[in-house]
């Protein structure tokens, strides 16, 4: 209960404790962010629009987009990228924004693991991305994997997917 003392309002210990709890919770909620939900930097968005969106559109979204989701993975939105895919009943994390060494997408495009090569080879055709494209993807992941506002659309026609 509050009381007046010489023109100053004194608050009860319960009221002060409640106010401190609210303040701590509010500050904690606003201070806890991760690279996954941090605001994108302009350099990263510029790289995404100029280099990464075309890579995803040409090589990934045909199998990991709105129409088809191999491994239950969607790469046409940042939300889908961060969510990852599924291998049987296990969630497979595809990207660790800010850390290419922990990002399966970088391992897959480098073709260093025979079991995971993306885009996958087709009928003896090597579809590995160029060294420059891999470098760009790696830099994009380092920058936090920012995404543009609109989803990536596949450049492949439906019969080419």
PyMOL commands that set and color helices and strands:
alter all, ss='L'
color gray80, all
select helices_A, chain A and resi 13-31+42-59+70-72+78-83+100-102+104-109+131-142+158-160
alter helices_A, ss='H'
color red, helices_A
select strands_A, chain A and resi 3-5+8-10+85-87+90-92
alter strands_A, ss='S'
color yellow, strands_A
deselect
rebuild
show_as cartoon
